[in-house]
Amino acid sequence: MGSRLKLHEELKSVLGSNNVYFNPPKLLKYPCIVYKFHSVDDKKADDRSYIRTNQYDITVIDTNLDSQIYLDIMDHFKMCSHNIDHITDNLRHDELTLYY
């Protein structure tokens, strides 16, 4: 299980800017990544936990409707999947699930 602060730094590195938010402000700077803790994936055997991995919900928001930042995230993290993308207020939103 990696720390949230280490994840934060890795997401900033992938994005190439400081626009990564765990507790987002009211006004976002684009492109940005907003993420939140979702749950703990707990693998058990013999009535014991043997692997615990934090699950995070990641949203990439960009003014570029053809943005491919989500692919950079998926290339960087081995346990990441793309769930859905949608356009809201002329902003592209890509939602991912990341186990870290």
N, C-alpha and C positions, 0 to 999 in steps of 0.2 A: 504494500500500500504506500504510494507516494504521498508526499505532503501537498496540501493545497497551494502553499506558497511556491513550491517548486513547479507545480502545474502552471501557476500564473506566469512565472518567468518563461516557461517553455512556450506558452501560448503567445506571449509578447514577441518571442524570438521568431515564431512561425509567421505571425502577422507582420513583423517588421516595424511595429510602432508600440506605443504605450496605451493604445486604445483597447485595453482588455479590462473588463469590469466584472468583479464578483458582486459588488454592491453598486449597481449602476447609478450615475447621477441622472437628473431629469433631462439634461441636454447631453446627447451622445455625439461624439466625433466619429465620422465614418471614414473608412471602413472600421468596424469594431467587432469584438467578440464579447458576448455576455454569457457568463456561465454560472451554474448553481449546482450545489450538491443535491443529488436525487435520493440515493440510498446506498446501502452496502450490499454487495453481492457476496453471499456467504456460502461457500462450498463445505459440505459436511460429510464425514464418514466416521463410522464407529462412534456415533453420538458426540463428535467433536468437530469444531471448525478447523479446517486445514488450510483454506485459502480465503482471505477476505480482500475484496477489491472495492474501492469507492467508485460509485457510478455518478457521473456528472452529465447534466444537460447543457449542451453548448449551442449557442445561436450566433451565427455569423450574419452581420447586417452590413449591407453595402449599397451605395448609390448606383454602382455599376450592375446593371441587370444581368450581365453575362459573367459576373464574378465567379472565380474558381478557387477562392480562398479555402473553401471546405475541402477541396482535393489536397491542398497543402497540409491541412490538419490531418487528413486521413493517411497521407504518406508519412507524416512524422510519428504518429501514434499507432502502434500495432493493434490496439483493441478499441477501434473507433468505427462507428457505422453512421451512414447518412440516413436520416429518417424521412425528411420531407423538405421541400422548398416552396416558398410562396412569396408573392409580391404584395406588400401593404404600404400605402402612402408613397408609392413609387420607390420603395426600398426592397431590395432582395433579402429575404431571410432564409438561411439554410440551417436546419435543425439537425444536430448530431447527438449521438450517445457515445460517451467516452468512459471507458473503464481505466482507472489510473490508481 
